[in-house]
């Protein structure tokens, strides 16, 4: 009876003595918890961060595409999707200024090209025939020499050293055409020829402003001179 009352008293009073273990009671051992081994991924299956892209100097370097040599289009050309008359004139003759010559040569009513359309694309001497030969011959040769230089210049604002021999030849031929025009007292194309020579000087000096500008202007002056000579009596 006394032990029962003491037990009740301990529960009600929450005495610290009640929490002490009974020395006559042997506690049963508690089972130890063991953790299962953590699964590990093999090195080949372990996730890795994607490698950062690296751009090599060779891949990032811009490689300019050279201008097509004279006659690259062949005697005829079949129009493909997306081609324009101006773009075809540039591809075949180095400058969009030849678009009107190409249009007249093919008797085109519209500048819009049709897919599969066949066009005559002869060399410039046949696209823009003129006389006298003493003047027009050097001009046609100057055009071919300038295309060789244009392969090195049209993606830059200054002509590299590799273009110099071709620019020298172009200048020499233009000056020969000027002398022939003066000898024959033909005055109309001379201003255009001098302007074409000035564009070559701008290429050398790097004063074109933007890539391709001097090349495009050179072709305009040359084509105008050829058209002027074609109208000479």
MISE-464809 format. One record per residue (C-alpha): z, x, y; residue number from 1; residue in three letters. Coordinates in pm, 1 decimal. Example, Ala and Ser with C-alpha at 12.3 -4.5 7.8 and 13.67 -1.06 7.14 Angstrom:
BEGIN
> 780.0:1230.0:-450.0:1:ALA
> 714.0:1367.0:-106.0:2:SER
//
This chain:
BEGIN
> 0.0:0.0:0.0:1:UNK
> 89.5:281.7:238.1:2:UNK
> -235.8:463.0:166.2:3:UNK
> -432.8:147.4:236.6:4:UNK
> -260.3:95.6:569.7:5:UNK
> -318.8:458.5:664.9:6:UNK
> -689.3:425.4:585.3:7:UNK
> -717.7:113.0:799.4:8:UNK
> -528.2:279.3:1079.7:9:UNK
> -757.2:578.6:1074.5:10:UNK
> -1067.9:361.1:1097.6:11:UNK
> -932.1:160.7:1388.0:12:UNK
> -806.0:455.5:1585.7:13:UNK
> -1091.0:691.1:1502.6:14:UNK
> -844.2:969.0:1458.3:15:UNK
> -987.1:1321.5:1421.7:16:UNK
> -776.3:1356.8:1113.0:17:UNK
> -986.7:1097.5:941.6:18:UNK
> -1292.4:1315.6:969.7:19:UNK
> -1141.7:1610.3:786.4:20:UNK
> -1270.2:1652.1:431.2:21:UNK
> -1035.4:1575.2:146.9:22:UNK
> -951.4:1905.3:-23.9:23:UNK
> -933.1:1727.7:-360.7:24:UNK
> -1287.6:1589.2:-332.3:25:UNK
> -1572.6:1821.2:-418.3:26:UNK
> -1890.4:1733.0:-224.5:27:UNK
> -2205.6:1716.3:-423.8:28:UNK
> -2463.4:1969.8:-308.3:29:UNK
> -2734.1:1828.4:-77.9:30:UNK
> -3088.6:1883.8:-188.3:31:UNK
> -3269.8:2134.5:32.9:32:UNK
> -3589.6:2019.1:196.3:33:UNK
> -3885.3:2244.3:139.3:34:UNK
> -4191.2:2216.9:355.8:35:UNK
> -4529.8:2212.0:191.5:36:UNK
> -4736.7:2518.4:274.9:37:UNK
> -4968.1:2466.1:572.5:38:UNK
> -5331.2:2458.2:471.9:39:UNK
> -5536.1:2729.3:635.4:40:UNK
> -5909.1:2728.6:692.5:41:UNK
> -6115.9:3015.4:559.4:42:UNK
> -6248.4:3244.7:831.4:43:UNK
> -6597.7:3103.6:791.3:44:UNK
> -6474.2:2746.0:845.4:45:UNK
> -6239.5:2819.7:1132.8:46:UNK
> -6367.8:2663.5:1458.4:47:UNK
> -6484.3:2913.7:1710.4:48:UNK
> -6577.7:2878.2:2075.9:49:UNK
> -6953.4:2870.9:2138.4:50:UNK
> -7080.0:3205.8:2256.7:51:UNK
> -7153.9:3228.3:2625.4:52:UNK
> -7526.0:3252.7:2690.9:53:UNK
> -7640.3:3590.3:2804.3:54:UNK
> -7966.0:3639.1:2988.4:55:UNK
> -8126.5:3973.4:2944.0:56:UNK
> -8301.7:4141.1:3230.2:57:UNK
> -8631.2:4124.5:3043.2:58:UNK
> -8601.1:3750.0:2985.0:59:UNK
> -8500.3:3671.4:3342.3:60:UNK
> -8763.6:3891.8:3502.5:61:UNK
> -9055.7:3697.6:3643.4:62:UNK
> -9385.9:3813.4:3503.2:63:UNK
> -9671.6:3696.5:3729.4:64:UNK
> -9982.5:3563.9:3565.8:65:UNK
> -10287.0:3752.1:3691.5:66:UNK
> -10571.9:3577.5:3866.2:67:UNK
> -10862.5:3510.3:3632.3:68:UNK
> -11146.5:3760.9:3649.1:69:UNK
> -11484.0:3652.9:3773.2:70:UNK
> -11656.9:3414.8:3534.0:71:UNK
> -11336.2:3332.6:3343.4:72:UNK
> -11434.8:2965.3:3329.9:73:UNK
> -11770.4:3034.8:3171.9:74:UNK
> -12099.8:2871.3:3273.7:75:UNK
> -11960.1:2524.2:3199.7:76:UNK
> -11613.3:2374.8:3183.9:77:UNK
> -11487.4:2059.4:3011.7:78:UNK
> -11214.8:1886.1:3212.2:79:UNK
> -10877.0:1854.0:3039.8:80:UNK
> -10586.1:1625.3:3124.3:81:UNK
> -10423.5:1693.8:3461.3:82:UNK
> -10700.3:1909.1:3609.0:83:UNK
> -10807.1:1864.4:3969.3:84:UNK
> -11113.2:1988.6:4152.0:85:UNK
> -10906.1:2213.0:4379.4:86:UNK
> -10710.7:2352.3:4086.2:87:UNK
> -11029.5:2420.5:3892.5:88:UNK
> -11181.5:2595.9:4194.1:89:UNK
> -10878.6:2820.1:4215.2:90:UNK
> -10879.4:2891.5:3841.1:91:UNK
> -11249.3:2981.5:3835.0:92:UNK
> -11297.4:3146.4:4174.3:93:UNK
> -10949.3:3245.8:4290.5:94:UNK
> -10922.3:3000.1:4580.8:95:UNK
> -10923.2:2627.6:4648.7:96:UNK
> -11174.0:2687.7:4927.1:97:UNK
> -11447.7:2682.1:4662.4:98:UNK
> -11375.0:2315.7:4577.1:99:UNK
> -11646.0:2183.8:4811.4:100:UNK
> -11899.1:2431.1:4671.5:101:UNK
> -11809.8:2320.5:4319.8:102:UNK
> -11838.8:1955.5:4416.7:103:UNK
> -12185.7:2002.8:4567.0:104:UNK
> -12303.4:2208.9:4272.0:105:UNK
> -12213.5:1925.9:4034.4:106:UNK
> -12321.8:1644.7:4270.2:107:UNK
> -11979.6:1485.9:4247.3:108:UNK
> -11927.3:1160.1:4431.1:109:UNK
> -11548.6:1180.7:4410.3:110:UNK
> -11303.5:1469.5:4392.1:111:UNK
> -11127.0:1292.1:4104.0:112:UNK
> -11224.3:1444.8:3770.9:113:UNK
> -11260.0:1252.6:3446.3:114:UNK
> -11112.1:1364.4:3117.9:115:UNK
> -11385.8:1526.9:2909.5:116:UNK
> -11622.5:1560.6:3205.2:117:UNK
> -11850.4:1863.0:3181.9:118:UNK
> -11893.1:2069.3:3498.6:119:UNK
> -12117.2:2359.6:3585.6:120:UNK
> -11901.3:2655.9:3688.7:121:UNK
> -12137.6:2947.9:3757.0:122:UNK
> -12042.7:3279.4:3920.4:123:UNK
> -11992.1:3266.3:4294.8:124:UNK
> -12333.1:3418.7:4367.3:125:UNK
> -12490.6:3111.8:4201.3:126:UNK
> -12233.0:2868.8:4337.3:127:UNK
> -12285.7:2989.5:4695.4:128:UNK
> -12634.9:3141.5:4717.3:129:UNK
> -12733.6:3277.2:5055.4:130:UNK
> -12961.5:3525.2:5227.8:131:UNK
> -13033.9:3792.3:5324.2:132:UNK
> -12937.5:3995.6:5018.8:133:UNK
> -12828.3:4290.2:5236.9:134:UNK
> -12542.3:4072.7:5369.2:135:UNK
> -12474.8:3828.5:5084.7:136:UNK
> -12483.8:4090.3:4808.3:137:UNK
> -12182.5:4282.7:4946.5:138:UNK
> -11998.3:3954.2:5008.0:139:UNK
> -12033.5:3841.8:4646.2:140:UNK
> -11921.2:4186.3:4531.1:141:UNK
> -11626.3:4171.7:4773.4:142:UNK
> -11519.9:3846.3:4614.0:143:UNK
> -11513.7:4006.6:4268.2:144:UNK
> -11318.2:4308.0:4397.7:145:UNK
> -11065.8:4084.6:4571.9:146:UNK
> -11001.2:3891.2:4250.6:147:UNK
> -10899.8:4219.6:4090.1:148:UNK
> -10652.9:4280.4:4373.3:149:UNK
> -10531.0:3921.6:4363.0:150:UNK
> -10404.6:3975.0:4009.6:151:UNK
> -10133.2:4193.0:4166.6:152:UNK
> -10076.9:4029.8:4504.7:153:UNK
> -10067.8:3651.2:4482.6:154:UNK
> -9706.4:3631.9:4361.6:155:UNK
> -9576.0:3873.0:4624.3:156:UNK
> -9570.7:3893.8:5001.1:157:UNK
> -9676.3:4256.8:5001.7:158:UNK
> -9952.1:4423.7:4802.9:159:UNK
> -9821.4:4667.4:4539.7:160:UNK
> -9973.9:5010.7:4493.3:161:UNK
> -10178.7:4891.5:4194.9:162:UNK
> -10373.7:4656.8:4422.1:163:UNK
> -10469.6:4923.9:4675.7:164:UNK
> -10790.8:5049.9:4507.9:165:UNK
> -10924.0:4694.0:4479.5:166:UNK
> -10830.7:4611.5:4838.0:167:UNK
> -10998.7:4932.5:4953.3:168:UNK
> -11316.0:4831.5:4771.0:169:UNK
> -11302.4:4479.9:4914.4:170:UNK
> -11267.8:4615.5:5268.4:171:UNK
> -11552.5:4860.7:5216.8:172:UNK
> -11783.7:4582.5:5096.0:173:UNK
> -11691.4:4349.8:5381.8:174:UNK
> -11760.3:4625.8:5633.5:175:UNK
> -12096.2:4691.6:5465.5:176:UNK
> -12180.1:4320.4:5503.0:177:UNK
> -12081.8:4338.0:5870.8:178:UNK
> -12306.5:4635.9:5932.3:179:UNK
> -12594.4:4463.8:5755.9:180:UNK
> -12542.0:4149.5:5964.7:181:UNK
> -12544.1:4351.3:6285.0:182:UNK
> -12857.4:4538.1:6177.7:183:UNK
> -13032.9:4206.4:6118.5:184:UNK
> -12886.6:4056.6:6436.7:185:UNK
> -12702.1:3784.5:6240.6:186:UNK
> -12395.0:3701.6:6446.1:187:UNK
> -12257.3:3380.0:6300.1:188:UNK
> -12053.5:3508.0:5999.5:189:UNK
> -11915.3:3819.7:6167.7:190:UNK
> -11596.7:3659.6:6302.9:191:UNK
> -11515.4:3523.4:5958.4:192:UNK
> -11573.6:3859.9:5794.0:193:UNK
> -11344.2:4030.0:6045.3:194:UNK
> -11081.3:3762.2:5977.7:195:UNK
> -11111.3:3829.2:5602.8:196:UNK
> -11055.7:4201.2:5665.6:197:UNK
> -10749.7:4111.0:5875.1:198:UNK
> -10603.4:3916.9:5581.7:199:UNK
> -10630.4:4229.7:5368.0:200:UNK
> -10441.5:4423.2:5636.3:201:UNK
> -10172.1:4154.2:5634.1:202:UNK
> -10140.8:4189.5:5257.1:203:UNK
> -10087.6:4560.9:5294.2:204:UNK
> -9830.2:4515.6:5571.0:205:UNK
> -9641.8:4236.8:5392.7:206:UNK
> -9684.6:3997.8:5685.1:207:UNK
> -9832.3:3702.8:5494.2:208:UNK
> -9515.6:3494.5:5523.5:209:UNK
> -9526.8:3352.3:5172.1:210:UNK
> -9691.7:3447.7:4841.7:211:UNK
> -10052.4:3335.0:4811.3:212:UNK
> -10105.2:3254.5:5179.2:213:UNK
> -10322.1:3555.2:5266.8:214:UNK
> -10519.6:3517.8:4944.7:215:UNK
> -10595.0:3153.0:5016.5:216:UNK
> -10694.0:3230.0:5375.9:217:UNK
> -10914.2:3519.5:5263.5:218:UNK
> -11113.6:3284.1:5038.1:219:UNK
> -11151.4:3033.8:5321.8:220:UNK
> -11301.9:3296.8:5551.0:221:UNK
> -11530.4:3432.2:5278.4:222:UNK
> -11657.6:3088.7:5173.9:223:UNK
> -11718.0:2991.4:5537.0:224:UNK
> -11919.4:3311.4:5588.3:225:UNK
> -12128.9:3240.0:5278.0:226:UNK
> -12193.9:2880.4:5386.3:227:UNK
> -12289.2:3002.4:5732.4:228:UNK
> -12540.0:3248.1:5588.1:229:UNK
> -12683.9:2975.2:5366.0:230:UNK
> -12771.2:2780.0:5680.7:231:UNK
> -12929.3:3075.0:5856.3:232:UNK
> -13304.5:3026.8:5916.6:233:UNK
//
